Amino acid sequence: MEEFNENEPLVIMTGPGMLQNGKSWELFEKWCEDDKNGVIFTGYSVEGTLAKTVIDKPSEIGSQRLNMSVDVISFSAHCDFKQTSYFIK
């Protein structure tokens, strides 16, 4: 995984995959214990997935503390570039 400068603000948009695997899972695992970090879920998460567990805001995920902020917002996957850019701003 590419390294990031942890002293600079950073926003990463990635497909959640319900946090089951891939970059979203790797980043979540790396950053979940730090309260300066946050995750925003942009839609439905299936019961039994890590994403759904995180949305329920337990104090721990496995052996790690969940200190990052957790938010859920409604966001359509059918937005175009202009709409997505407006949303981010």
C-alpha positions as CSV (number, residue, x, y, z in Angstrom):
1,M,0.0,0.0,0.0
2,E,1.2,3.5,-0.8
3,E,2.4,5.4,2.3
4,F,0.7,8.7,3.2
5,N,2.1,11.7,5.1
6,E,0.2,11.3,8.4
7,N,0.9,15.0,9.3
8,E,-1.3,16.3,6.4
9,P,-5.1,16.2,6.0
10,L,-6.2,13.5,3.5
11,V,-9.5,12.4,2.0
12,I,-9.8,9.0,0.3
13,M,-12.8,7.9,-1.6
14,T,-13.0,4.2,-2.2
15,G,-15.7,1.6,-2.9
16,P,-16.5,0.2,0.5
17,G,-16.9,-3.4,-0.4
18,M,-18.7,-3.5,3.0
19,L,-15.1,-3.2,4.4
20,Q,-14.6,-6.9,3.7
21,N,-11.3,-6.5,1.8
22,G,-9.2,-4.3,-0.4
23,K,-7.9,-0.8,0.2
24,S,-10.9,0.3,2.2
25,W,-10.4,-2.5,4.7
26,E,-6.6,-1.9,4.8
27,L,-7.0,1.8,5.5
28,F,-9.8,1.2,8.1
29,E,-7.6,-1.3,9.9
30,K,-4.7,1.1,9.9
31,W,-6.6,4.2,11.0
32,C,-9.6,3.0,13.2
33,E,-7.9,3.6,16.5
34,D,-7.0,7.2,15.9
35,D,-9.6,9.8,16.9
36,K,-8.4,12.3,14.3
37,N,-9.6,9.9,11.6
38,G,-13.1,9.3,10.4
39,V,-15.1,7.1,8.0
40,I,-18.3,8.1,6.1
41,F,-20.5,5.3,4.7
42,T,-22.5,6.5,1.7
43,G,-25.3,4.0,1.5
44,Y,-26.6,0.6,2.6
45,S,-24.4,-1.9,4.4
46,V,-25.4,-5.5,4.6
47,E,-25.9,-7.2,8.0
48,G,-23.0,-9.4,8.9
49,T,-20.4,-7.2,7.1
50,L,-17.7,-5.2,8.9
51,A,-19.2,-2.0,7.5
52,K,-22.6,-2.7,9.2
53,T,-20.7,-3.6,12.5
54,V,-18.8,-0.3,12.3
55,I,-22.0,1.7,11.7
56,D,-23.4,0.3,14.9
57,K,-20.4,2.0,16.6
58,P,-19.0,-0.7,19.0
59,S,-16.1,0.3,21.2
60,E,-13.9,-2.4,19.7
61,I,-13.6,-4.2,16.4
62,G,-11.7,-7.4,17.0
63,S,-8.7,-6.5,19.0
64,Q,-8.7,-2.8,18.0
65,R,-10.4,0.1,19.6
66,L,-12.8,2.0,17.4
67,N,-11.9,5.7,18.1
68,M,-12.4,7.2,14.6
69,S,-15.7,9.1,13.9
70,V,-18.3,7.1,12.0
71,D,-21.0,8.7,10.0
72,V,-23.6,7.6,7.4
73,I,-25.0,9.8,4.7
74,S,-27.3,9.2,1.8
75,F,-25.3,9.4,-1.5
76,S,-26.4,8.2,-4.9
77,A,-24.1,6.0,-6.9
78,H,-25.7,7.5,-10.0
79,C,-24.1,11.0,-9.6
80,D,-22.0,12.3,-12.3
81,F,-18.6,14.1,-11.9
82,K,-20.1,17.5,-11.5
83,Q,-22.6,16.4,-8.8
84,T,-19.9,14.4,-6.9
85,S,-17.5,17.4,-7.0
86,Y,-20.3,19.7,-5.6
87,F,-21.0,17.2,-2.9
88,I,-17.3,17.1,-1.8
89,K,-17.0,20.9,-1.7
